[in-house]
Amino acid sequence: MTDNRHDATVMRMMNALYAEDSATAPHDSSKFAQTLLILRSEPARGRVILFLDERDSSHGYAILIPFWSNELGGAVAFVDELYVIPDSRRLGIARGLFEFVNRERPFEAVAMSLEVSPKNQKAWNLYTSVGFEPRPFTTMLWRMPAR
């Protein structure tokens, strides 16, 4: 995402994602614009990928954030958020994201990772069908106090 002409649409989709996925932690939607600004100005920190059609209509978005994995010996593209609007689901859009990342290797990624709600069976089915495997670990989060 190189310019801000889709920012309002992306932020609406971000709100829709958090409204739809009850497994997510509480969020502060006032930070969404900052996320877009930071990732646009510092692309090494991550990317927003829009799912656009030939008419420039948005069908969803993903946020990819890289991190280095000593275990895997390279960068991992973490799918921080993935959202496809309801009317565009089951058309191969999310699958296309994974094909794009595999082909283009943003951040010179050697792997991709993501989190998925155990209750979201459709997402589980998609992710395992493209090659994701559950790992025998639990993700933990510590929200540090504000400074």
Residue, then its C-alpha position, 0 to 999 in steps of 0.5 A: m500500500t503505497d498511498n493513503r487513498h484506501d485508508a478509510t476503507v481499510m480502517r472500516m475493514m479493520n473494525a469489521l474484523y474486530a467486530e466479527d472475531s470475538a477471539t481477539a483482544p480488546h483493540d483501540s481503533s484510534k490506532f489504526a491510522q497510525t498503523l497504516l502510516i508507520l507501515r507506509s513510511e517504514p516498509a521494513r516493519g511490515r506491509v498492508i496488502l489490499f485485495l483489489d479488483e480491476r475496478d480498484s474495489s477493495h475486497g479485503y486486506a492483510i497485514l504482514i509483519p516480519f520477524w527473524s526466526n533463529e529456529l528457521g534461519g530467516a525471516v518469517a512473514f507473520v500474518d497479523e491480520l487477514y480479512v476478506i469482506p463477506d460478499s467476497r469470501r470463498l472466491g480464492i482471495a485469501r488463498g491468493l495472498f498465500e500464493f503471492v507471499n510464496r511467489e514474491r517472498p516479501f522480507e525474503a521470508v522463509a516461512m509464514s505464520l499466523e494465529v487462528s481462533p480454534k472456533n473458526q473452522k473455515a479459517w482452519n480448513l483454509y490454512t491447513s489446505v495451503g500448508f499451514e500446520p498447527r504447532p505444539f505451542t501456546t501463544m502468550l502475550w504480555r501487554m506492557p504498561a504504558r510509559 
